[in-house]
Amino acid sequence: MFRCGVFGWVTVPAAHCPHCLNVLADTLPWPPVGQRCPQCRLVVGPGRALGDEAASRRQTATGSAAGFASNAARRDDAEPVDEDLVLDAVLALAAQRNLPVNQLRMLDYDATAREDPGLPTLAEVLATCGTWKRARALAEQRLARETGAGEAAQG
């Protein structure tokens, strides 16, 4: 945010929720007293909001944001999709990010699925597999079967 100061326009950092990184107010320090974030509904203590710089360093909020994302996805009441489609998407994203499947975060998958209409949504993944942890485990098992089968065919 920009404000007119004595020496011209200056940048004033916006206040972000420390839990979900939602923009809460135009200026820091914020809040003067504890208040609930309208997005994640968690209490932000007096003066505990993050500035733009700190929020940009934390590319995606963890912890409570993951719980918020999974609860929001469950409220979507999505229909289950083909399990192979879900496992392909999880494996492809892990490979794209050069991560082991068990280190692929639900928040990263959700952000990518929102941008790529070809991927199943997080709500569809959770409706199909039940939990994010189970989706990753099934994808790992499938990868191990395919890798083991490929090595056996070569040997």
C-alpha positions as CSV (number, residue, x, y, z in Angstrom):
1,M,0.0,0.0,0.0
2,F,1.2,3.5,-0.7
3,R,0.7,6.7,1.3
4,C,1.7,10.2,0.8
5,G,4.4,11.2,3.2
6,V,6.5,14.3,3.9
7,F,9.0,13.3,1.2
8,G,6.5,11.9,-1.4
9,W,4.8,8.5,-1.7
10,V,6.1,5.9,0.7
11,T,5.3,2.2,0.9
12,V,3.4,1.2,4.0
13,P,3.3,-2.5,4.7
14,A,-0.1,-4.2,4.9
15,A,-1.0,-6.4,7.9
16,H,-1.3,-10.2,7.2
17,C,-2.7,-12.9,9.4
18,P,0.2,-15.0,10.7
19,H,-1.9,-18.2,10.3
20,C,-3.3,-17.9,6.7
21,L,-1.5,-14.8,5.3
22,N,-4.8,-13.1,4.5
23,V,-4.6,-9.3,4.3
24,L,-6.2,-7.9,7.4
25,A,-5.5,-4.2,7.4
26,D,-3.7,-1.5,5.5
27,T,-1.1,-0.6,8.1
28,L,1.0,-2.1,10.8
29,P,1.1,-2.6,13.8
30,W,-2.2,-4.4,13.8
31,P,-4.4,-5.3,15.6
32,P,-4.5,-2.9,18.6
33,V,-6.3,-5.7,20.5
34,G,-6.8,-9.4,19.8
35,Q,-9.2,-10.0,16.9
36,R,-10.3,-13.0,14.8
37,C,-9.2,-13.3,11.2
38,P,-12.2,-13.4,9.0
39,Q,-10.7,-16.2,6.8
40,C,-9.2,-18.8,9.2
41,R,-11.2,-17.6,12.2
42,L,-8.1,-17.8,14.5
43,V,-7.3,-15.0,16.9
44,V,-4.5,-12.7,16.0
45,G,-2.9,-11.2,19.1
46,P,-2.2,-7.5,19.6
47,G,0.5,-6.4,17.2
48,R,1.1,-9.9,15.9
49,A,0.1,-9.4,12.2
50,L,2.9,-9.9,9.7
51,G,4.1,-7.2,7.3
52,D,4.4,-7.7,3.5
53,E,8.0,-8.8,3.7
54,A,7.5,-11.5,6.3
55,A,4.3,-12.7,4.5
56,S,6.2,-13.0,1.2
57,R,9.0,-15.0,2.8
58,R,6.4,-17.5,4.0
59,Q,5.1,-18.4,0.6
60,T,2.3,-20.5,1.9
61,A,1.2,-20.6,5.5
62,T,1.4,-24.0,7.2
63,G,-0.4,-25.6,10.1
64,S,-3.7,-23.9,10.5
65,A,-3.9,-23.1,6.8
66,A,-3.7,-26.8,6.0
67,G,-6.6,-27.5,8.3
68,F,-8.5,-24.6,6.9
69,A,-8.0,-25.8,3.4
70,S,-9.0,-29.4,4.1
71,N,-12.1,-28.3,6.0
72,A,-13.1,-26.0,3.1
73,A,-12.5,-28.8,0.6
74,R,-14.7,-31.2,2.7
75,R,-17.5,-28.6,2.8
76,D,-17.5,-28.6,-1.1
77,D,-19.1,-32.0,-1.1
78,A,-17.3,-33.0,-4.2
79,E,-18.0,-36.4,-5.9
80,P,-15.2,-39.0,-5.9
81,V,-13.3,-39.3,-9.2
82,D,-11.3,-42.1,-10.7
83,E,-8.5,-43.1,-8.2
84,D,-6.0,-43.5,-11.0
85,L,-6.6,-39.8,-12.1
86,V,-5.9,-38.7,-8.5
87,L,-2.8,-40.8,-8.1
88,D,-1.5,-39.6,-11.5
89,A,-2.0,-36.0,-10.5
90,V,-0.2,-36.5,-7.1
91,L,2.7,-38.3,-8.7
92,A,3.0,-35.8,-11.6
93,L,3.1,-32.8,-9.2
94,A,5.7,-34.5,-6.9
95,A,7.9,-35.2,-10.0
96,Q,7.4,-31.6,-11.3
97,R,8.5,-30.2,-8.0
98,N,11.3,-32.8,-7.7
99,L,10.0,-34.0,-4.3
100,P,9.4,-37.4,-2.9
101,V,5.7,-38.1,-2.8
102,N,5.6,-38.1,1.0
103,Q,6.9,-34.5,1.1
104,L,4.3,-33.0,-1.3
105,R,2.2,-30.7,0.8
106,M,-1.5,-30.5,0.6
107,L,-1.3,-26.7,0.3
108,D,1.0,-26.9,-2.7
109,Y,-1.3,-29.4,-4.4
110,D,-4.3,-27.2,-3.7
111,A,-2.6,-24.0,-5.1
112,T,-1.6,-25.9,-8.2
113,A,-5.0,-27.5,-8.7
114,R,-6.6,-24.1,-8.5
115,E,-4.5,-22.9,-11.3
116,D,-4.6,-26.0,-13.5
117,P,-8.1,-27.1,-14.5
118,G,-6.7,-30.5,-15.7
119,L,-6.0,-31.6,-12.1
120,P,-8.6,-32.9,-9.7
121,T,-9.5,-30.4,-7.1
122,L,-8.4,-30.9,-3.5
123,A,-12.1,-31.6,-2.6
124,E,-12.1,-34.4,-5.3
125,V,-8.9,-35.9,-3.9
126,L,-10.3,-36.0,-0.4
127,A,-13.6,-37.4,-1.6
128,T,-11.7,-40.2,-3.5
129,C,-9.0,-41.1,-1.0
130,G,-10.5,-39.9,2.3
131,T,-7.4,-38.0,3.5
132,W,-4.4,-36.3,2.0
133,K,-2.1,-38.7,3.9
134,R,-3.9,-41.7,2.3
135,A,-3.7,-40.1,-1.2
136,R,0.1,-39.7,-0.8
137,A,0.5,-43.3,0.6
138,L,-1.5,-44.8,-2.3
139,A,0.6,-42.8,-4.8
140,E,3.8,-44.0,-3.1
141,Q,2.6,-47.6,-3.3
142,R,1.7,-47.3,-6.9
143,L,5.1,-45.7,-7.7
144,A,6.9,-48.5,-5.8
145,R,4.9,-51.2,-7.8
146,E,5.6,-49.5,-11.1
147,T,9.3,-49.0,-10.3
148,G,9.7,-52.5,-9.0
149,A,7.9,-53.9,-12.0
150,G,10.2,-51.9,-14.3
151,E,13.3,-53.1,-12.6
152,A,12.2,-56.7,-12.6
153,A,11.5,-56.5,-16.4
154,Q,15.0,-55.0,-17.0
155,G,16.8,-57.6,-14.8
